[in-house]
Amino acid sequence: MRENAKSNAEVDLTFKWQNLLLPVEVKSGEKGSLRSLHEYMDVAPHNLAIRFLGNRVSLETATTRSGKTFTLLNLPYFAVTQLEKYVEWAWTKK
């Protein structure tokens, strides 16, 4: 969570995987800027983030405003029980 006088930002969850904390956003639709997730990724020592939405499994390349490129793992809501397996799969694909 980041707060300052003019704005704040927070990711919904973090997922501990190996020695990393991966940011997780849960969305009700595909629209949205993911501003908080992008800010998290700017300072993260890795390049993998997770988004749950009513969709299918996919990987996409995203870029923060400051230019850091990262992999966004998109998962349907029901895949939450298999999150670790999907993260391992995504890590090998990025």
Rosetta blueprint (number, residue, H / E / L):
1 M L
2 R E
3 E E
4 N L
5 A L
6 K L
7 S L
8 N E
9 A E
10 E L
11 V L
12 D L
13 L E
14 T E
15 F E
16 K E
17 W E
18 Q L
19 N L
20 L E
21 L E
22 L E
23 P E
24 V E
25 E E
26 V E
27 K L
28 S L
29 G L
30 E L
31 K L
32 G L
33 S L
34 L L
35 R H
36 S H
37 L H
38 H H
39 E H
40 Y H
41 M H
42 D H
43 V H
44 A L
45 P L
46 H L
47 N L
48 L E
49 A E
50 I E
51 R E
52 F E
53 L L
54 G L
55 N L
56 R L
57 V L
58 S E
59 L E
60 E E
61 T E
62 A E
63 T E
64 T L
65 R L
66 S L
67 G L
68 K L
69 T E
70 F E
71 T E
72 L E
73 L E
74 N E
75 L E
76 P L
77 Y H
78 F H
79 A H
80 V H
81 T H
82 Q H
83 L H
84 E H
85 K H
86 Y H
87 V H
88 E H
89 W H
90 A H
91 W H
92 T H
93 K H
94 K L
